[in-house]
Amino acid sequence: DLALPAGGLYAALVCADRAHARILRVDASAALALPGVAGVFTAADIPGAKMFGFRVVDEYFLAEHEVYYDGQPIAVVVAATQELADKAAREFVRVDYEDLKAIVTIEDAIAANSYHAGYEARVLQQGDPDGAMARCRHVEEGSVVLGGQDHWYLEPQNALVHPSPHGVVVHSSTQSPSAVQEWVAAVLGLPRSNVECRVDRVG
């Protein structure tokens, strides 16, 4: 419900359309030729950190060499209207790929020896499970597969960013303004004190 400042621009993401691939080329020339498109930005344009993460820093702001899931952001189109930004991102930015084998199940990951870095140290254990099993009169063996679940966010996902005398001000619909401040500062290569995050309401 905040008005866009005069001269403000809208952003839209260029997202991967395959589950796993190597990025060979991002061609934004057709998008940049459209009247009203102000710029197209990729990972090469990021002045600060290229990765972030809530507990583990393992997520790319924008994919640079490889995409790991369908819908992963690759570039940002900035334009005079939201409709133009969306159209340019969807239809006028070309991404050339080399398809790679997708790993979509736990069994696939184990077979491919594909594990998160440092997973050996992430062990949850209490007591002596092997000793307890050895003392059991009867043991049933099997496996259980649970689909990962996460809640939907409470708020619409959007932000309004404008420059300030010391950096930027971010109006964000977020439950974690401190995380927004941290990640915006990281990607822009600014001290956290130069990023102000404002949240009017949540929910």
Salt bridges, closest charged atoms under 4 A:
ASP1 OD2 - ARG201 NH1 3.13
ASP17 OD1 - ARG18 NE 2.89
ASP27 OD2 - ARG25 NH1 3.50
GLU64 OE2 - LYS50 NZ 3.22
GLU64 OE1 - HIS65 NE2 3.86
GLU66 OE2 - HIS20 NE2 2.59
GLU91 OE1 - LYS87 NZ 2.98
GLU91 OE2 - ARG90 NH2 3.81
ASP96 OD2 - ARG25 NE 3.08
ASP96 OD1 - ARG94 NE 2.81
GLU98 OE1 - ARG22 NH1 3.05
ASP99 OD1 - ARG18 NH1 3.03
ASP150 OD1 - HIS151 NE2 3.93
GLU196 OE2 - ARG198 NE 2.61
